[in-house]
Every structure is written in C-alpha cells, then in structure tokens.
Amino acid sequence: QLQLVESGGGLVQPGGSLRLSCAASGFTLDYYAIVWFRKAPGKEREGVLCISSSGGTTNYADSVQGRFTISRDNAQNTVYLQMNSLKPEDTAVYSCAARTRCGMWYGGRYDYWGQGTQVTVSS
C-alpha cells in the first residue's frame, strides 16, 4: 500500500506548539520533496512549507514565517512540521504531499497525498 499518513494534530491553546508527522508507507521518501498544505474553514487550500530531497526548504506562507519549521528524517521515512506560537487562524486540516521538487506549490504534479490531520487552535 502506497500512502502518506499525517499525525500529531489536535487541540492546542493560542501560543502553544504542535509537531506534525508525515510518514510514508510502502515507499521511501528519500528522493521526494514533501509539501505541507493546510485548508482552513471557509478558505482555499494553501501551501505552507516544502522540503526538498536534499533538505532545502521553501516557505510558501508569509503568515507562518518564523513560527513553523519543516524537517525530515529519512531513517524514519518521515517529514515533520514543527508549529510554534500557534494562532487561532492556524486552525486547519494539515496534509502532506510528495513530488519531485518543491517549486511552486500550486503547480505541477504530486505523486502521493495524505488524508490530513486536524489542528485546532482555540482557548
């Protein structure tokens, strides 16, 4: 079975932190770039961050700059999204997808998608 599985979402208070995981099942992530997306209620899906196969990163969302960090652990076949200083407007379903390179998040082909994990930031 070839899939990406997100985990780590949940309910957190404003200012809190969460670390999301994107784990590959049935294939290796070593040679893929991974993009984190989010879909907030009533808003369009947007790209958040991307990490290339070599570890370079691309930030697609100014609103998360300085607060979110993407990383990867190829030994664990997993990509992470560390989210700090969370705000209510960060509430969304977060999903990951694999492609050959980061580039522009809204263009090109994605080979694998996860189903997403819910992040709710509320007091």
N, CA, C and O atoms as CSV, one atom per row, in Angstrom:
chain,resi,resn,atom,element,x,y,z
A,1,GLN,N,N,0.840,-1.178,0.000
A,1,GLN,CA,C,0.000,0.000,0.000
A,1,GLN,C,C,0.889,1.246,0.000
A,1,GLN,O,O,1.763,1.386,0.855
A,2,LEU,N,N,0.670,2.133,-0.939
A,2,LEU,CA,C,1.466,3.346,-1.090
A,2,LEU,C,C,0.651,4.540,-0.601
A,2,LEU,O,O,-0.377,4.885,-1.184
A,3,GLN,N,N,1.119,5.160,0.469
A,3,GLN,CA,C,0.373,6.276,1.010
A,3,GLN,C,C,1.237,7.106,1.945
A,3,GLN,O,O,2.289,6.665,2.406
A,4,LEU,N,N,0.766,8.323,2.215
A,4,LEU,CA,C,1.317,9.182,3.244
A,4,LEU,C,C,0.313,9.261,4.382
A,4,LEU,O,O,-0.893,9.339,4.150
A,5,VAL,N,N,0.808,9.242,5.596
A,5,VAL,CA,C,-0.045,9.289,6.769
A,5,VAL,C,C,0.408,10.422,7.670
A,5,VAL,O,O,1.541,10.426,8.153
A,6,GLU,N,N,-0.482,11.389,7.898
A,6,GLU,CA,C,-0.195,12.504,8.795
A,6,GLU,C,C,-0.663,12.161,10.202
A,6,GLU,O,O,-1.646,11.444,10.389
A,7,SER,N,N,0.051,12.683,11.177
A,7,SER,CA,C,-0.340,12.505,12.561
A,7,SER,C,C,0.179,13.679,13.377
A,7,SER,O,O,0.998,14.462,12.897
A,8,GLY,N,N,-0.294,13.799,14.601
A,8,GLY,CA,C,0.183,14.818,15.515
A,8,GLY,C,C,-0.743,15.995,15.716
A,8,GLY,O,O,-0.464,16.868,16.539
A,9,GLY,N,N,-1.833,16.037,14.986
A,9,GLY,CA,C,-2.778,17.123,15.149
A,9,GLY,C,C,-3.542,17.015,16.448
A,9,GLY,O,O,-3.468,16.005,17.148
A,10,GLY,N,N,-4.275,18.063,16.761
A,10,GLY,CA,C,-5.061,18.076,17.974
A,10,GLY,C,C,-5.483,19.475,18.341
A,10,GLY,O,O,-5.381,20.404,17.541
A,11,LEU,N,N,-5.956,19.613,19.559
A,11,LEU,CA,C,-6.401,20.894,20.095
A,11,LEU,C,C,-5.289,21.508,20.930
A,11,LEU,O,O,-4.736,20.857,21.816
A,12,VAL,N,N,-4.965,22.760,20.646
A,12,VAL,CA,C,-3.918,23.456,21.369
A,12,VAL,C,C,-4.345,24.896,21.602
A,12,VAL,O,O,-5.070,25.474,20.792
A,13,GLN,N,N,-3.896,25.474,22.710
A,13,GLN,CA,C,-4.210,26.863,23.015
A,13,GLN,C,C,-3.346,27.813,22.203
A,13,GLN,O,O,-2.237,27.455,21.805
A,14,PRO,N,N,-3.842,29.025,21.953
A,14,PRO,CA,C,-3.000,30.016,21.278
A,14,PRO,C,C,-1.665,30.181,21.985
A,14,PRO,O,O,-1.601,30.233,23.213
A,15,GLY,N,N,-0.600,30.263,21.194
A,15,GLY,CA,C,0.738,30.342,21.736
A,15,GLY,C,C,1.404,28.999,21.947
A,15,GLY,O,O,2.603,28.937,22.219
A,16,GLY,N,N,0.648,27.929,21.824
A,16,GLY,CA,C,1.173,26.600,22.020
A,16,GLY,C,C,1.881,26.059,20.793
A,16,GLY,O,O,2.015,26.744,19.779
A,17,SER,N,N,2.333,24.816,20.903
A,17,SER,CA,C,3.094,24.177,19.844
A,17,SER,C,C,2.569,22.785,19.550
A,17,SER,O,O,2.010,22.117,20.419
A,18,LEU,N,N,2.758,22.363,18.318
A,18,LEU,CA,C,2.483,21.006,17.890
A,18,LEU,C,C,3.536,20.601,16.878
A,18,LEU,O,O,4.077,21.440,16.157
A,19,ARG,N,N,3.823,19.311,16.829
A,19,ARG,CA,C,4.667,18.776,15.778
A,19,ARG,C,C,3.885,17.740,14.997
A,19,ARG,O,O,3.451,16.726,15.544
A,20,LEU,N,N,3.712,18.003,13.721
A,20,LEU,CA,C,3.028,17.077,12.839
A,20,LEU,C,C,4.033,16.168,12.150
A,20,LEU,O,O,5.163,16.570,11.876
A,21,SER,N,N,3.616,14.951,11.877
A,21,SER,CA,C,4.447,13.987,11.174
A,21,SER,C,C,3.785,13.569,9.875
A,21,SER,O,O,2.563,13.437,9.802
A,22,CYS,N,N,4.587,13.364,8.868
A,22,CYS,CA,C,4.141,12.858,7.576
A,22,CYS,C,C,4.994,11.647,7.272
A,22,CYS,O,O,6.163,11.779,6.909
A,23,ALA,N,N,4.420,10.476,7.416
A,23,ALA,CA,C,5.159,9.233,7.268
A,23,ALA,C,C,4.741,8.503,6.001
A,23,ALA,O,O,3.555,8.414,5.681
A,24,ALA,N,N,5.720,7.987,5.294
A,24,ALA,CA,C,5.447,7.227,4.083
A,24,ALA,C,C,5.261,5.758,4.411
A,24,ALA,O,O,5.984,5.185,5.227
A,25,SER,N,N,4.290,5.170,3.765
A,25,SER,CA,C,4.017,3.750,3.908
A,25,SER,C,C,4.072,3.097,2.538
A,25,SER,O,O,3.358,3.498,1.619
A,26,GLY,N,N,4.919,2.093,2.406
A,26,GLY,CA,C,5.010,1.360,1.158
A,26,GLY,C,C,6.013,1.902,0.158
A,26,GLY,O,O,6.194,1.317,-0.909
A,27,PHE,N,N,6.661,2.996,0.478
A,27,PHE,CA,C,7.700,3.556,-0.375
A,27,PHE,C,C,8.611,4.426,0.467
A,27,PHE,O,O,8.290,4.737,1.614
A,28,THR,N,N,9.741,4.820,-0.092
A,28,THR,CA,C,10.683,5.660,0.635
A,28,THR,C,C,10.535,7.119,0.229
A,28,THR,O,O,10.300,7.430,-0.938
A,29,LEU,N,N,10.673,8.004,1.201
A,29,LEU,CA,C,10.602,9.442,0.956
A,29,LEU,C,C,11.942,10.056,0.579
A,29,LEU,O,O,12.015,11.248,0.282
A,30,ASP,N,N,12.994,9.261,0.587
A,30,ASP,CA,C,14.347,9.791,0.426
A,30,ASP,C,C,14.508,10.709,-0.770
A,30,ASP,O,O,15.208,11.718,-0.691
A,31,TYR,N,N,13.867,10.369,-1.874
A,31,TYR,CA,C,14.098,11.087,-3.122
A,31,TYR,C,C,12.952,12.016,-3.497
A,31,TYR,O,O,12.879,12.492,-4.630
A,32,TYR,N,N,12.069,12.272,-2.558
A,32,TYR,CA,C,10.933,13.142,-2.799
A,32,TYR,C,C,11.055,14.452,-2.041
A,32,TYR,O,O,11.610,14.505,-0.944
A,33,ALA,N,N,10.528,15.504,-2.644
A,33,ALA,CA,C,10.228,16.718,-1.912
A,33,ALA,C,C,8.845,16.568,-1.285
A,33,ALA,O,O,7.942,15.991,-1.890
A,34,ILE,N,N,8.685,17.088,-0.075
A,34,ILE,CA,C,7.423,16.990,0.629
A,34,ILE,C,C,6.886,18.391,0.907
A,34,ILE,O,O,7.591,19.249,1.439
A,35,VAL,N,N,5.637,18.600,0.541
A,35,VAL,CA,C,4.962,19.874,0.767
A,35,VAL,C,C,3.901,19.685,1.839
A,35,VAL,O,O,3.113,18.740,1.786
A,36,TRP,N,N,3.884,20.583,2.804
A,36,TRP,CA,C,2.788,20.669,3.765
A,36,TRP,C,C,1.781,21.697,3.263
A,36,TRP,O,O,2.140,22.817,2.903
A,37,PHE,N,N,0.522,21.295,3.247
A,37,PHE,CA,C,-0.590,22.161,2.892
A,37,PHE,C,C,-1.490,22.338,4.101
A,37,PHE,O,O,-1.403,21.589,5.074
A,38,ARG,N,N,-2.354,23.336,4.026
A,38,ARG,CA,C,-3.412,23.446,5.012
A,38,ARG,C,C,-4.675,23.995,4.375
A,38,ARG,O,O,-4.622,24.774,3.424
A,39,LYS,N,N,-5.809,23.579,4.912
A,39,LYS,CA,C,-7.112,24.027,4.469
A,39,LYS,C,C,-7.891,24.489,5.683
A,39,LYS,O,O,-8.361,23.677,6.480
A,40,ALA,N,N,-8.024,25.796,5.818
A,40,ALA,CA,C,-8.749,26.374,6.931
A,40,ALA,C,C,-10.232,26.460,6.592
A,40,ALA,O,O,-10.590,26.514,5.415
A,41,PRO,N,N,-11.097,26.472,7.599
A,41,PRO,CA,C,-12.537,26.582,7.343
A,41,PRO,C,C,-12.867,27.824,6.528
A,41,PRO,O,O,-12.463,28.930,6.885
A,42,GLY,N,N,-13.596,27.645,5.442
A,42,GLY,CA,C,-14.020,28.754,4.618
A,42,GLY,C,C,-12.941,29.369,3.754
A,42,GLY,O,O,-13.176,30.397,3.119
A,43,LYS,N,N,-11.773,28.770,3.712
A,43,LYS,CA,C,-10.677,29.307,2.924
A,43,LYS,C,C,-10.144,28.265,1.945
A,43,LYS,O,O,-10.368,27.065,2.103
A,44,GLU,N,N,-9.444,28.746,0.947
A,44,GLU,CA,C,-8.828,27.861,-0.030
A,44,GLU,C,C,-7.617,27.164,0.565
A,44,GLU,O,O,-6.990,27.668,1.498
A,45,ARG,N,N,-7.298,26.015,0.023
A,45,ARG,CA,C,-6.084,25.319,0.408
A,45,ARG,C,C,-4.867,26.166,0.046
A,45,ARG,O,O,-4.840,26.808,-1.004
A,46,GLU,N,N,-3.873,26.163,0.911
A,46,GLU,CA,C,-2.652,26.883,0.627
A,46,GLU,C,C,-1.428,26.041,0.974
A,46,GLU,O,O,-1.456,25.223,1.893
A,47,GLY,N,N,-0.372,26.256,0.229
A,47,GLY,CA,C,0.892,25.641,0.571
A,47,GLY,C,C,1.499,26.341,1.771
A,47,GLY,O,O,1.355,27.554,1.925
A,48,VAL,N,N,2.173,25.590,2.617
A,48,VAL,CA,C,2.781,26.128,3.825
A,48,VAL,C,C,4.301,26.103,3.715
A,48,VAL,O,O,4.947,27.151,3.690
A,49,LEU,N,N,4.864,24.911,3.649
A,49,LEU,CA,C,6.304,24.728,3.572
A,49,LEU,C,C,6.622,23.505,2.739
A,49,LEU,O,O,5.812,22.585,2.626
A,50,CYS,N,N,7.799,23.505,2.162
A,50,CYS,CA,C,8.277,22.364,1.396
A,50,CYS,C,C,9.710,22.062,1.802
A,50,CYS,O,O,10.484,22.967,2.114
A,51,ILE,N,N,10.053,20.794,1.795
A,51,ILE,CA,C,11.434,20.387,1.996
A,51,ILE,C,C,11.840,19.480,0.845
A,51,ILE,O,O,11.126,18.538,0.501
A,52,SER,N,N,12.982,19.771,0.258
A,52,SER,CA,C,13.455,19.011,-0.883
A,52,SER,C,C,14.105,17.712,-0.426
A,52,SER,O,O,14.299,17.482,0.767
A,53,SER,N,N,14.435,16.874,-1.393
A,53,SER,CA,C,15.092,15.614,-1.072
A,53,SER,C,C,16.454,15.825,-0.424
A,53,SER,O,O,16.925,14.964,0.320
A,54,SER,N,N,17.091,16.961,-0.699
A,54,SER,CA,C,18.396,17.268,-0.128
A,54,SER,C,C,18.311,18.081,1.158
A,54,SER,O,O,19.338,18.386,1.763
A,55,GLY,N,N,17.105,18.434,1.580
A,55,GLY,CA,C,16.923,19.138,2.834
A,55,GLY,C,C,16.712,20.627,2.717
A,55,GLY,O,O,16.486,21.288,3.731
A,56,GLY,N,N,16.775,21.186,1.514
A,56,GLY,CA,C,16.476,22.585,1.345
A,56,GLY,C,C,15.000,22.855,1.567
A,56,GLY,O,O,14.161,21.999,1.288
A,57,THR,N,N,14.680,24.036,2.065
A,57,THR,CA,C,13.293,24.351,2.404
A,57,THR,C,C,12.789,25.558,1.635
A,57,THR,O,O,13.559,26.437,1.246
A,58,THR,N,N,11.475,25.584,1.424
A,58,THR,CA,C,10.798,26.684,0.765
A,58,THR,C,C,9.584,27.059,1.588
A,58,THR,O,O,8.766,26.202,1.922
A,59,ASN,N,N,9.461,28.328,1.916
A,59,ASN,CA,C,8.320,28.831,2.672
A,59,ASN,C,C,7.323,29.458,1.712
A,59,ASN,O,O,7.660,30.392,0.985
A,60,TYR,N,N,6.099,28.948,1.706
A,60,TYR,CA,C,5.066,29.451,0.812
A,60,TYR,C,C,4.120,30.435,1.484
A,60,TYR,O,O,3.399,31.156,0.795
A,61,ALA,N,N,4.106,30.479,2.787
A,61,ALA,CA,C,3.130,31.276,3.523
A,61,ALA,C,C,3.826,32.254,4.461
A,61,ALA,O,O,4.453,31.851,5.441
A,62,ASP,N,N,3.712,33.542,4.152
A,62,ASP,CA,C,4.329,34.563,4.996
A,62,ASP,C,C,3.801,34.516,6.427
A,62,ASP,O,O,4.515,34.863,7.368
A,63,SER,N,N,2.561,34.091,6.586
A,63,SER,CA,C,1.928,34.096,7.892
A,63,SER,C,C,2.561,33.117,8.879
A,63,SER,O,O,2.374,33.261,10.087
A,64,VAL,N,N,3.302,32.129,8.391
A,64,VAL,CA,C,3.917,31.152,9.287
A,64,VAL,C,C,5.419,31.353,9.424
A,64,VAL,O,O,6.073,30.633,10.178
A,65,GLN,N,N,5.962,32.303,8.719
A,65,GLN,CA,C,7.403,32.540,8.745
A,65,GLN,C,C,7.876,32.830,10.167
A,65,GLN,O,O,7.297,33.659,10.869
A,66,GLY,N,N,8.923,32.143,10.574
A,66,GLY,CA,C,9.459,32.310,11.912
A,66,GLY,C,C,8.754,31.499,12.970
A,66,GLY,O,O,9.230,31.429,14.103
A,67,ARG,N,N,7.630,30.882,12.636
A,67,ARG,CA,C,6.876,30.081,13.593
A,67,ARG,C,C,6.867,28.595,13.256
A,67,ARG,O,O,6.889,27.754,14.155
A,68,PHE,N,N,6.836,28.269,11.972
A,68,PHE,CA,C,6.784,26.878,11.515
A,68,PHE,C,C,8.124,26.477,10.916
A,68,PHE,O,O,8.781,27.279,10.253
A,69,THR,N,N,8.524,25.237,11.151
A,69,THR,CA,C,9.753,24.696,10.604
A,69,THR,C,C,9.501,23.304,10.046
A,69,THR,O,O,8.871,22.473,10.700
A,70,ILE,N,N,9.989,23.051,8.846
A,70,ILE,CA,C,9.867,21.735,8.239
A,70,ILE,C,C,11.221,21.037,8.320
A,70,ILE,O,O,12.266,21.671,8.177
A,71,SER,N,N,11.193,19.736,8.548
A,71,SER,CA,C,12.414,18.954,8.616
A,71,SER,C,C,12.107,17.533,8.166
A,71,SER,O,O,10.946,17.153,8.016
A,72,ARG,N,N,13.159,16.757,7.954
A,72,ARG,CA,C,12.942,15.379,7.553
A,72,ARG,C,C,13.936,14.459,8.237
A,72,ARG,O,O,15.055,14.857,8.561
A,73,ASP,N,N,13.513,13.235,8.449
A,73,ASP,CA,C,14.350,12.185,8.998
A,73,ASP,C,C,14.181,10.985,8.083
A,73,ASP,O,O,13.246,10.199,8.232
A,74,ASN,N,N,15.093,10.856,7.142
A,74,ASN,CA,C,14.956,9.793,6.146
A,74,ASN,C,C,15.052,8.403,6.766
A,74,ASN,O,O,14.453,7.454,6.260
A,75,ALA,N,N,15.805,8.280,7.863
A,75,ALA,CA,C,15.890,6.996,8.540
A,75,ALA,C,C,14.534,6.553,9.061
A,75,ALA,O,O,14.254,5.356,9.134
A,76,GLN,N,N,13.693,7.512,9.424
A,76,GLN,CA,C,12.349,7.218,9.890
A,76,GLN,C,C,11.315,7.323,8.780
A,76,GLN,O,O,10.128,7.082,9.003
A,77,ASN,N,N,11.769,7.683,7.582
A,77,ASN,CA,C,10.880,7.818,6.436
A,77,ASN,C,C,9.754,8.807,6.737
A,77,ASN,O,O,8.597,8.584,6.379
A,78,THR,N,N,10.120,9.903,7.402
A,78,THR,CA,C,9.140,10.840,7.926
A,78,THR,C,C,9.600,12.285,7.726
A,78,THR,O,O,10.785,12.598,7.843
A,79,VAL,N,N,8.646,13.145,7.427
A,79,VAL,CA,C,8.851,14.590,7.383
A,79,VAL,C,C,8.016,15.215,8.488
A,79,VAL,O,O,6.895,14.778,8.751
A,80,TYR,N,N,8.561,16.237,9.131
A,80,TYR,CA,C,7.902,16.864,10.263
A,80,TYR,C,C,7.559,18.320,9.968
A,80,TYR,O,O,8.218,18.984,9.168
A,81,LEU,N,N,6.525,18.790,10.625
A,81,LEU,CA,C,6.186,20.206,10.628
A,81,LEU,C,C,6.078,20.644,12.081
A,81,LEU,O,O,5.108,20.319,12.765
A,82,GLN,N,N,7.074,21.379,12.546
A,82,GLN,CA,C,7.060,21.928,13.897
A,82,GLN,C,C,6.346,23.263,13.867
A,82,GLN,O,O,6.753,24.173,13.145
A,83,MET,N,N,5.288,23.385,14.642
A,83,MET,CA,C,4.462,24.582,14.663
A,83,MET,C,C,4.529,25.202,16.048
A,83,MET,O,O,4.092,24.598,17.028
A,84,ASN,N,N,5.074,26.397,16.128
A,84,ASN,CA,C,5.197,27.119,17.381
A,84,ASN,C,C,4.373,28.398,17.337
A,84,ASN,O,O,3.972,28.858,16.267
A,85,SER,N,N,4.129,28.958,18.502
A,85,SER,CA,C,3.386,30.217,18.621
A,85,SER,C,C,2.097,30.175,17.811
A,85,SER,O,O,1.800,31.091,17.043
A,86,LEU,N,N,1.350,29.119,17.990
A,86,LEU,CA,C,0.157,28.904,17.182
A,86,LEU,C,C,-0.909,29.951,17.453
A,86,LEU,O,O,-1.085,30.414,18.580
A,87,LYS,N,N,-1.609,30.309,16.395
A,87,LYS,CA,C,-2.668,31.301,16.434
A,87,LYS,C,C,-3.985,30.659,16.014
A,87,LYS,O,O,-3.979,29.649,15.310
A,88,PRO,N,N,-5.115,31.227,16.434
A,88,PRO,CA,C,-6.400,30.671,16.002
A,88,PRO,C,C,-6.519,30.556,14.488
A,88,PRO,O,O,-7.144,29.618,13.992
A,89,GLU,N,N,-5.940,31.480,13.754
A,89,GLU,CA,C,-6.017,31.431,12.304
A,89,GLU,C,C,-5.192,30.306,11.690
A,89,GLU,O,O,-5.276,30.066,10.485
A,90,ASP,N,N,-4.395,29.613,12.504
A,90,ASP,CA,C,-3.694,28.427,12.037
A,90,ASP,C,C,-4.583,27.189,12.036
A,90,ASP,O,O,-4.183,26.138,11.535
A,91,THR,N,N,-5.778,27.307,12.590
A,91,THR,CA,C,-6.709,26.188,12.615
A,91,THR,C,C,-7.004,25.728,11.191
A,91,THR,O,O,-7.437,26.520,10.354
A,92,ALA,N,N,-6.770,24.459,10.922
A,92,ALA,CA,C,-6.933,23.926,9.574
A,92,ALA,C,C,-6.682,22.429,9.585
A,92,ALA,O,O,-6.172,21.872,10.557
A,93,VAL,N,N,-7.049,21.794,8.492
A,93,VAL,CA,C,-6.598,20.439,8.228
A,93,VAL,C,C,-5.264,20.533,7.509
A,93,VAL,O,O,-5.160,21.157,6.453
A,94,TYR,N,N,-4.254,19.917,8.081
A,94,TYR,CA,C,-2.917,19.936,7.517
A,94,TYR,C,C,-2.637,18.614,6.824
A,94,TYR,O,O,-2.851,17.548,7.401
A,95,SER,N,N,-2.162,18.681,5.601
A,95,SER,CA,C,-1.868,17.481,4.837
A,95,SER,C,C,-0.507,17.604,4.179
A,95,SER,O,O,0.018,18.705,4.017
A,96,CYS,N,N,0.051,16.482,3.806
A,96,CYS,CA,C,1.334,16.472,3.128
A,96,CYS,C,C,1.207,15.762,1.790
A,96,CYS,O,O,0.322,14.932,1.587
A,97,ALA,N,N,2.115,16.108,0.883
A,97,ALA,CA,C,2.126,15.506,-0.433
A,97,ALA,C,C,3.553,15.428,-0.941
A,97,ALA,O,O,4.394,16.253,-0.585
A,98,ALA,N,N,3.821,14.439,-1.768
A,98,ALA,CA,C,5.161,14.183,-2.273
A,98,ALA,C,C,5.251,14.484,-3.761
A,98,ALA,O,O,4.344,14.167,-4.531
A,99,ARG,N,N,6.359,15.100,-4.152
A,99,ARG,CA,C,6.637,15.398,-5.545
A,99,ARG,C,C,8.139,15.387,-5.761
A,99,ARG,O,O,8.899,15.159,-4.820
A,100,THR,N,N,8.575,15.632,-6.990
A,100,THR,CA,C,9.994,15.531,-7.302
A,100,THR,C,C,10.818,16.695,-6.782
A,100,THR,O,O,11.984,16.509,-6.433
A,101,ARG,N,N,10.246,17.891,-6.720
A,101,ARG,CA,C,10.928,19.072,-6.233
A,101,ARG,C,C,9.929,20.049,-5.661
A,101,ARG,O,O,8.730,19.927,-5.911
A,102,CYS,N,N,10.399,21.012,-4.900
A,102,CYS,CA,C,9.489,21.948,-4.253
A,102,CYS,C,C,8.795,22.852,-5.260
A,102,CYS,O,O,7.583,22.743,-5.449
A,103,GLY,N,N,9.535,23.740,-5.907
A,103,GLY,CA,C,8.938,24.630,-6.886
A,103,GLY,C,C,7.782,25.429,-6.314
A,103,GLY,O,O,7.757,25.732,-5.121
A,104,MET,N,N,6.828,25.770,-7.165
A,104,MET,CA,C,5.617,26.458,-6.740
A,104,MET,C,C,4.589,25.430,-6.293
A,104,MET,O,O,4.322,24.463,-7.006
A,105,TRP,N,N,4.015,25.636,-5.115
A,105,TRP,CA,C,3.144,24.626,-4.533
A,105,TRP,C,C,1.893,24.377,-5.348
A,105,TRP,O,O,1.356,23.269,-5.347
A,106,TYR,N,N,1.421,25.414,-6.054
A,106,TYR,CA,C,0.151,25.337,-6.763
A,106,TYR,C,C,0.275,24.774,-8.166
A,106,TYR,O,O,-0.732,24.639,-8.861
A,107,GLY,N,N,1.459,24.449,-8.592
A,107,GLY,CA,C,1.655,23.915,-9.925
A,107,GLY,C,C,2.325,22.559,-9.913
A,107,GLY,O,O,2.945,22.161,-8.927
A,108,GLY,N,N,2.193,21.872,-11.003
A,108,GLY,CA,C,2.879,20.612,-11.169
A,108,GLY,C,C,2.151,19.427,-10.559
A,108,GLY,O,O,1.025,19.533,-10.071
A,109,ARG,N,N,2.830,18.313,-10.607
A,109,ARG,CA,C,2.249,17.029,-10.213
A,109,ARG,C,C,2.675,16.630,-8.805
A,109,ARG,O,O,3.824,16.820,-8.405
A,110,TYR,N,N,1.728,16.077,-8.070
A,110,TYR,CA,C,2.013,15.462,-6.783
A,110,TYR,C,C,1.762,13.969,-6.900
A,110,TYR,O,O,0.705,13.551,-7.375
A,111,ASP,N,N,2.711,13.172,-6.477
A,111,ASP,CA,C,2.628,11.729,-6.659
A,111,ASP,C,C,1.848,11.035,-5.552
A,111,ASP,O,O,1.167,10.041,-5.802
A,112,TYR,N,N,1.942,11.551,-4.329
A,112,TYR,CA,C,1.273,10.953,-3.187
A,112,TYR,C,C,0.700,12.027,-2.294
A,112,TYR,O,O,1.290,13.094,-2.124
A,113,TRP,N,N,-0.458,11.736,-1.724
A,113,TRP,CA,C,-1.145,12.632,-0.793
A,113,TRP,C,C,-1.523,11.892,0.472
A,113,TRP,O,O,-1.817,10.697,0.441
A,114,GLY,N,N,-1.515,12.595,1.568
A,114,GLY,CA,C,-2.087,12.078,2.789
A,114,GLY,C,C,-3.507,12.583,2.962
A,114,GLY,O,O,-3.961,13.451,2.217
A,115,GLN,N,N,-4.206,12.039,3.943
A,115,GLN,CA,C,-5.595,12.412,4.185
A,115,GLN,C,C,-5.751,13.605,5.118
A,115,GLN,O,O,-6.837,14.176,5.215
A,116,GLY,N,N,-4.695,13.981,5.796
A,116,GLY,CA,C,-4.715,15.169,6.616
A,116,GLY,C,C,-4.924,14.893,8.091
A,116,GLY,O,O,-5.434,13.843,8.482
A,117,THR,N,N,-4.520,15.857,8.897
A,117,THR,CA,C,-4.726,15.809,10.338
A,117,THR,C,C,-5.227,17.170,10.803
A,117,THR,O,O,-4.734,18.207,10.360
A,118,GLN,N,N,-6.208,17.159,11.695
A,118,GLN,CA,C,-6.857,18.386,12.133
A,118,GLN,C,C,-6.036,19.074,13.214
A,118,GLN,O,O,-5.639,18.452,14.199
A,119,VAL,N,N,-5.789,20.356,13.020
A,119,VAL,CA,C,-5.165,21.207,14.026
A,119,VAL,C,C,-6.170,22.289,14.405
A,119,VAL,O,O,-6.636,23.043,13.550
A,120,THR,N,N,-6.494,22.357,15.673
A,120,THR,CA,C,-7.422,23.364,16.166
A,120,THR,C,C,-6.735,24.193,17.237
A,120,THR,O,O,-6.274,23.659,18.247
A,121,VAL,N,N,-6.668,25.496,17.014
A,121,VAL,CA,C,-6.039,26.417,17.956
A,121,VAL,C,C,-7.142,27.267,18.560
A,121,VAL,O,O,-7.733,28.106,17.880
A,122,SER,N,N,-7.416,27.051,19.829
A,122,SER,CA,C,-8.528,27.721,20.480
A,122,SER,C,C,-8.306,27.762,21.981
A,122,SER,O,O,-7.717,26.852,22.564
A,123,SER,N,N,-8.784,28.830,22.592
A,123,SER,CA,C,-8.735,28.953,24.032
A,123,SER,C,C,-10.037,28.509,24.683
A,123,SER,O,O,-10.161,28.551,25.907
